[in-house]
Each structure stands twice: as structure tokens, then as C-alpha cells.
Amino acid sequence: MNPNVFDDPRITAVGLLFEVHAGLSARFATQLEEHGLSPVEFEVLTRLSRSPGNQLRMTDLAAQTSLSTSGVTRVVDRMERDGLVARRACPSDRRSSYAVVTAAGLRRLDESLPGHLQLIQDWFTGQLDPAALSALLDGLRRVRDAVHPCATAGSGGSAPAEGAAASARC
């Protein structure tokens, strides 16, 4: 094996991405725990609150999160028991249902957001000047659209222009 392969900037880029994710995740988890939320529950509430009507089809919620469809079902079940989300039948497709953030879910999100935004500022976006942040966001969106083309499904955003193959997967 060529020892210089480990100096490859591709390995460095992915390694740095994993290190940043791990460091931010640990800080976020601690802060969210203070508000009775797991990182996954916060992600679900955030995705729902940023979507039209504060709702997403369960399959779209799975596509936008780090969860499988069965994982989303389990999380939404738990959050529904806690009064943070509700399910609503899809009027046009009996097989589908929507997850909808409740007033209690919005309150919990409102309580946790100031501290969460401060952590983001302190440990992530505040480390970058505006031009670097803009370039990072552009790059992350391009990579996200390539590796996870369904990530914007149901959010009112448009799916990447990959043609019928991408649409069939979403």
C-alpha cells in the first residue's frame, strides 16, 4: 500500500466532516437533553416546523432525516404519546399519513431553539466569514442532492434535476 494514500485530500475531507459532525452532535445532544428532547426528536420537530402546514408525509419525513421509514414510525409513535406531534390521514392516499407538529411540539422547539442557535453560532457558523459560510452551504447542498436526492421531498423545495430515476426513488 502506498503510504501517501492517507494524505489524499478526499480522505482528509471526509475525516474532517466526521470529526465536525461528532463534535457538534455531542454539544447539541447535551443542550437538547436540557429540554427533554433527543437529537432525533429535535430533528423531527425542526423538519416538520419548516415544512408547509407544519407537516410532512411520513415517507418524506424519513427521506429528510437519518431514519428509516420504520424508524420514523417508532419516533413519531413516541412523540405522539408525548403530545409533540400528531398523525393526520392523507386525504388523497389512504396508505399515507402525515406527521404534524402540535402546539406543544412548537413550544418545546421554541424553548430549545435559543440555546441551540447559540451553539451553532459559537461552534459552527461563527467560525466562518460570510463568504466561507455561503460556499460551505452551496457545497453541502450539492453533495446532499447527489447522495440523498429525496432529502427535500415534501418540503415545497424541488428535487434535484436527475430525471425520472431520481423521481422514481423519492
N, C-alpha and C positions, 0 to 999 in steps of 0.2 A: 504494500500500500504506500502510495506517495504521501509522505508526512506533510507536504504543503497543502493537501486537500482540506485540511482543517482551517487553513487561512482563507478559504473561499468565502467571499462576501455573502454568498447565499446562505451558508451555514451561520455566519455571524448575524445576518438579518433575522432569520428565524429564531435563533437563540436569544437575541435581544427582545424580540416580540414575546417569547415565552417568559422571559425574566420580568419584563414590564407587566405583563398580564398577572403573573403570580404576585408581584409586589402590590399592585393596585387592588387585586382581589382580596388580599389579606386585610388591607386597610378598609376597604368597603364593607367586608363581612363584619368586622368589629363595630363599625359605625351603625350598620343596619340592624344588628342584633340589639342595639340600644332601643330600637323602635319596634322590636318584636317581628322583624322581617328577616327571612333568609335572602341571600343574593338572588335566588331564582324567583322568589315571590316578588321582590322589588323589580326584577326584570319584567315579569308578567304585568304588574301594575303599570310600569312605565310604558310598555308596549301598548297596552290597552288604552291608557290615557292619552297617548299620542296618536291614536287612530280615530278615524271619523266615527262619531257617535260613541266614543269610548268603548268600542267593541271590535272583536275580530272573530272570524270563524275559527274554530278550534284547530283546524288543519293549518290555517295561516299563522296562528299563534305558535304552533310547533315549528313552522318554517322560519319564523323570526327569532326563535330562541335556541338555546342549546339543548332543547329537549326533543325527544321522540314524541310521536302522537300519543302513545300510551303514557309517557312521562308527563305530558301536558295534562292529560286526563287526571292523573293522580294529584298533580299540583293544584289544578282547578278544583278538584273534589275537596281538598284540604282547605283551600282559600274560600270556597263556598261555605263550608262549615263554619269558618271564622267570620263570615259576613263581608269579606273583602271583594268578592266577585259573585256574579250570578250567571246562570245559563239562560239563554233565550233561544227558542226554536227558530230555525231559519225558515222564513215564510215560503221561499222558493224551492227548498230542497229538504225534504223530511229527514234525510240521512245526516244533515249537518246541523250543528248548533253553534251559537255564538257564546263567547265568554264576554261578559260586560262588567266593567269596574263599577262597584257600588259607591254610594256616598261615603260609607265607612272606609272603603279602599282608597278613595280620593283623599280623605282626611289623613289616613296613615301615610300616604305618599307625600302630602303637604308637610307633615311633621318631619319626615325623614329627609326631604329634599335640601333644605338649607345646609345641613351638615355634609350631605353627600356632594353638593355642588362645591362646597369649600374644599373638600378633599380633592375633587377633580382639579380645582384651580391650583391648590398647593402642590400636588404631586404629579399632575399631567399637563394640562393646557398652560398653566402658568410657567412651565419650564420652556415654553416655545414662544418665539416672537410671532406676530400675526401672519407673516408670510410663511413661516415654517409650519404653523398650525394649518393654514389653508392647504399647503402642499401635502401635509400628512393626511388631512381629511380626504382630499382628492385621491391620493394613493390608496388609502384604506377602502374607499368606496369601490375603486376599480378592482382591487383584489377580492373584496367581498362579493361583488357581482360575478366575478369569474368562478369563485369556489362555492358560492352559495346563491345561485341565481333566483331562488324563491324568497329571499330574505325580505323583500318589500311587498310580497303578495298580500293583498287585502288592506294595505295601508293607504291606499289612494295614490301611492307612488307608482311609477311604471316599472315593469320588469325589464331587465336588460334586453337589448336587441340581439338575441341569439336565434331568433326564428322559432319555428314550430317545435324544435327539440326542447328548448327551454320552457316553452309554454306547456308542453306535454308533461314535463317533470313537476310543474308547480301545482 
